[in-house]
Amino acid sequence: MKSKRMKGIIIALIVLPILVGASYAWWTDSQVAEQTIKMGKLKIEADFPEQNLDAQYEPGIETTFNGEIRNTGTIPVIVKIENDSQIEKKYGDDVWTPIPDSQQKFEQDTLNLVQLTFEPTSQNYADNENAYWFTNQLDTSERYLLLDAGATVAVTNYGSLSAQMGNRYNEATIKIRAKIKGTQVMDGAIANELGISPENLVGLENSQTIKARSFQNSTQNRADKKLKELLNRE
């Protein structure tokens, strides 16, 4: 009796791992759904012919230079200009201490003594159906330009020399440099790359718009509608 019971236990111990390790051969099928896409291209170009400016400038004076900004990519782009100017001084302080000629060099304008902005050369914010102008409702001196793919806009850059430039800037040489920076028309890109929340961008219609509108309660114009359309793609 014990022998039969022991034999049964041994058989059970042998069969149990086989049953535990066994798997069913379920019928299956699969297919791969594939869609090939092509990424667009973000590319801007700018052309600002160098001008011979012979005037003797001083603090508080504004200079202008004209040119074009082009979206040569295949997707919409929004751009702003940043101050990338350089200054070579002859004096080290405001009491006219001269800097030796060998030590005079161009340095970055980290104090933003050159204040830059830009406007449509035509002075009309709405005369180009593929371009859309904006300001910052928190700082209405700022300008932003949204360009459809292939759009070209004639712009005028304005460079104002700060009244805070003391005596050390007498006889200085200034390279007024505008860095045109562009990014995708998406919330994160605009906030991270241009430093402004899209909700603070306000569309401009014409040269009087900025004075006439109430930014908080205005109805949407063509620029506002275009920006909303593109942001809603996400």
MOHU-V672982 format. One record per residue. RES is the residue in three letters. OMEGA is omega in whole degrees, -180 to 180 (none if undefined). Layout:
BEGIN
<<RES OMEGA> <RES OMEGA>>
END
This chain:
BEGIN
<<MET 178> <LYS 180> <SER 179> <LYS 180> <ARG 180> <MET 179> <LYS 179> <GLY 179> <ILE -180> <ILE 179> <ILE 180> <ALA -180> <LEU 179> <ILE -175> <VAL -175> <LEU 178> <PRO 180> <ILE 179> <LEU -179> <VAL -176> <GLY -177> <ALA 176> <SER 179> <TYR 178> <ALA -180> <TRP 175> <TRP 180> <THR 175> <ASP 178> <SER 175> <GLN 178> <VAL 175> <ALA -174> <GLU 175> <GLN 180> <THR 178> <ILE 178> <LYS -180> <MET 177> <GLY -179> <LYS 174> <LEU -176> <LYS 174> <ILE 176> <GLU 180> <ALA 180> <ASP 178> <PHE -178> <PRO 179> <GLU -178> <GLN 175> <ASN -177> <LEU -176> <ASP -177> <ALA 176> <GLN -174> <TYR 179> <GLU 180> <PRO 180> <GLY 180> <ILE 179> <GLU 174> <THR -179> <THR 172> <PHE -174> <ASN 177> <GLY -179> <GLU 170> <ILE -176> <ARG 170> <ASN -178> <THR 176> <GLY -177> <THR 179> <ILE 176> <PRO 180> <VAL 175> <ILE -173> <VAL 171> <LYS 175> <ILE 179> <GLU 179> <ASN 177> <ASP -174> <SER 178> <GLN -176> <ILE 173> <GLU -176> <LYS 174> <LYS -177> <TYR -175> <GLY -180> <ASP -176> <ASP 174> <VAL 170> <TRP 176> <THR -174> <PRO 172> <ILE 179> <PRO -178> <ASP -177> <SER -178> <GLN 179> <GLN -179> <LYS 177> <PHE 177> <GLU -179> <GLN 179> <ASP -178> <THR 180> <LEU -178> <ASN 177> <LEU 171> <VAL -178> <GLN -173> <LEU 168> <THR 179> <PHE -176> <GLU 172> <PRO -179> <THR -180> <SER -174> <GLN 179> <ASN -176> <TYR -172> <ALA -175> <ASP 178> <ASN -174> <GLU -180> <ASN -179> <ALA -175> <TYR -176> <TRP -180> <PHE 169> <THR 177> <ASN -177> <GLN 176> <LEU 178> <ASP -171> <THR 174> <SER -178> <GLU 177> <ARG 176> <TYR -175> <LEU 177> <LEU -177> <LEU 170> <ASP 176> <ALA 178> <GLY -176> <ALA 175> <THR -179> <VAL 173> <ALA -177> <VAL 174> <THR 175> <ASN 178> <TYR 178> <GLY -180> <SER 179> <LEU -173> <SER 175> <ALA 179> <GLN 179> <MET -177> <GLY -175> <ASN -178> <ARG -179> <TYR 171> <ASN 177> <GLU 179> <ALA 174> <THR -175> <ILE 170> <LYS 179> <ILE -175> <ARG 177> <ALA 176> <LYS 178> <ILE -175> <LYS -179> <GLY 178> <THR 179> <GLN 178> <VAL 178> <MET -175> <ASP -176> <GLY -179> <ALA -179> <ILE -179> <ALA -175> <ASN -174> <GLU -179> <LEU 174> <GLY 179> <ILE 175> <SER -179> <PRO -179> <GLU 177> <ASN 176> <LEU -179> <VAL -178> <GLY 178> <LEU -178> <GLU -178> <ASN -173> <SER 179> <GLN -172> <THR -172> <ILE 179> <LYS -172> <ALA -171> <ARG 165> <SER -173> <PHE -175> <GLN -170> <ASN -176> <SER 174> <THR -177> <GLN 174> <ASN -175> <ARG -180> <ALA 178> <ASP -178> <LYS 179> <LYS 180> <LEU 180> <LYS 180> <GLU -177> <LEU 180> <LEU -178> <ASN 176> <ARG -175> <GLU none>>
END
